[in-house]
């Protein structure tokens, strides 16, 4: 199974893609149009200030910011293209798919239902169980809140000690 963290993409997946692109380019010189990678390409470039980049739907891509950057991105999903987006997400971004279906349950239950129906129809088993992910995320949130309360309490105690020592 592939890890869907960004560092894994740049350290493992991108070098594999680059190697496949080089090999496909070599084979294309032979004119073998039956090669499944005959139209395969890997584009790399530096986007400079003021440049706008359009990535077509379905193109895998990665972005590495070289400086502090403000990026505006739009990954578009609507009820119309949801089936295609769900298929790509559930296989390409496994953890995100589990988190997404949990959000869909509350905000777009009809799409959550469609996603589950598609999974059943395609005999697709999600790598991360959405219920387990939901419980883990809720636990993390509670732990963060408790830590914040503890830190606030400790800060209040320090403030009280400072006020009392100065009297």
C-alpha positions in Angstrom: 0.0 0.0 0.0 1.1 3.5 -0.8 1.4 6.2 1.9 -0.5 9.3 0.9 1.7 11.7 2.8 3.4 14.5 0.7 6.9 13.5 1.7 6.3 9.9 0.4 5.2 11.4 -2.9 8.4 13.4 -3.4 10.7 10.8 -2.0 9.2 7.6 -3.6 6.4 8.1 -6.0 7.8 11.1 -8.1 11.2 9.4 -8.7 9.3 6.3 -9.9 7.1 8.4 -12.2 10.2 10.2 -13.5 11.9 6.9 -14.2 8.8 5.5 -16.0 8.6 8.7 -18.1 12.3 8.4 -19.2 11.8 4.7 -20.1 8.6 5.5 -22.1 10.4 8.3 -24.0 13.2 5.8 -24.9 10.7 3.2 -26.1 8.7 5.9 -28.1 11.8 6.4 -30.3 11.3 2.9 -31.5 7.8 3.8 -32.7 6.1 1.1 -30.6 2.6 2.7 -30.4 1.2 -0.5 -28.7 3.2 0.4 -25.6 0.7 1.3 -22.8 3.0 4.2 -21.9 3.4 5.5 -25.4 1.7 8.8 -24.5 3.1 9.0 -21.0 4.9 12.2 -20.0 6.2 13.8 -16.8 6.3 17.6 -16.8 8.5 19.6 -14.3 8.8 23.3 -14.2 9.2 26.3 -11.8 6.3 28.6 -11.4 7.5 32.1 -10.9 5.7 35.0 -9.2 2.6 36.1 -11.1 2.5 32.8 -13.1 -0.8 30.9 -13.3 -0.8 27.2 -13.8 -3.7 25.1 -15.0 -3.6 21.4 -14.3 -6.3 19.5 -16.3 -8.8 17.2 -14.6 -7.3 13.8 -13.8 -3.7 14.8 -14.1 -1.7 13.7 -11.1 0.6 16.4 -9.8 2.7 17.5 -6.9 3.8 21.0 -5.9 6.9 21.9 -3.9 7.0 25.5 -2.7 10.5 26.9 -2.7 9.7 29.9 -0.6 6.8 31.2 1.5 3.9 31.0 -0.9 0.3 31.8 -1.1 -1.4 29.3 -3.3 -5.0 29.2 -4.5 -6.2 25.9 -5.7 -9.5 24.6 -6.8 -10.1 20.9 -6.8 -13.7 20.8 -8.1 -16.2 18.1 -7.1 -19.9 18.4 -7.7 -22.7 15.9 -7.7 -22.2 15.7 -11.4 -18.6 14.5 -11.3 -18.7 12.9 -7.8 -18.5 9.3 -9.1 -15.2 9.9 -10.9 -13.8 12.0 -8.1 -14.8 9.4 -5.5 -13.2 6.5 -7.5 -9.9 8.4 -7.7 -9.9 9.6 -4.1 -10.7 6.2 -2.6 -7.7 4.6 -4.4 -5.3 7.5 -4.5 -5.9 9.3 -1.1 -7.0 6.5 1.2 -7.0 8.4 4.5 -8.5 11.5 2.9 -11.3 9.3 1.5 -12.2 8.0 5.0 -12.2 11.5 6.4 -14.2 12.8 3.4 -17.0 10.2 3.7 -17.3 11.1 7.4 -17.8 14.7 6.4 -20.2 13.7 3.6 -22.4 11.8 6.1 -23.2 15.1 7.9 -23.3 17.6 5.1 -24.2 15.6 1.9 -25.7 12.3 3.0 -26.9 11.5 -0.5 -23.3 11.6 -1.7 -22.1 9.6 1.2 -24.7 7.0 0.4 -23.6 7.0 -3.3 -20.0 6.5 -2.3 -20.8 3.5 -0.1 -23.0 2.1 -2.9 -20.2 2.5 -5.4 -17.8 0.7 -3.0 -20.2 -2.2 -2.6 -20.9 -2.3 -6.4 -17.1 -2.3 -7.1 -16.3 -4.7 -4.3 -14.0 -2.0 -3.0 -12.8 -2.2 0.6 -11.5 1.1 2.0 -8.0 0.8 3.5 -9.0 3.0 6.5 -12.4 2.3 8.1 -14.3 5.6 8.3 -15.8 4.9 11.7 -12.3 4.1 13.1 -10.9 7.3 11.6 -13.8 9.3 13.0 -13.3 7.9 16.5 -9.6 8.6 16.3 -10.1 12.2 15.0 -12.6 12.8 17.8 -10.2 11.4 20.4 -7.4 13.7 19.0 -9.7 16.7 19.2 -10.6 15.9 22.8 -6.9 15.4 23.7 -6.1 18.8 22.1 -8.9 20.5 24.0 -7.7 18.9 27.3 -4.1 19.9 26.6 -5.3 23.5 25.9 -7.3 23.6 29.2 -4.2 22.2 31.1 -1.9 24.8 29.5 -4.4 27.6 30.2 -4.7 26.4 33.8 -0.9 26.3 34.2 -0.6 29.8 32.7 -3.3 31.1 35.1 -1.5 29.5 38.0 1.8 31.2 37.0 0.0 34.5 36.7 -1.5 34.1 40.1 1.9 33.2 41.6 3.5 36.2 39.9 0.7 38.5 41.3 1.0 37.1 44.8 4.8 37.3 44.9 4.7 41.0 43.9 2.3 42.0 46.7 
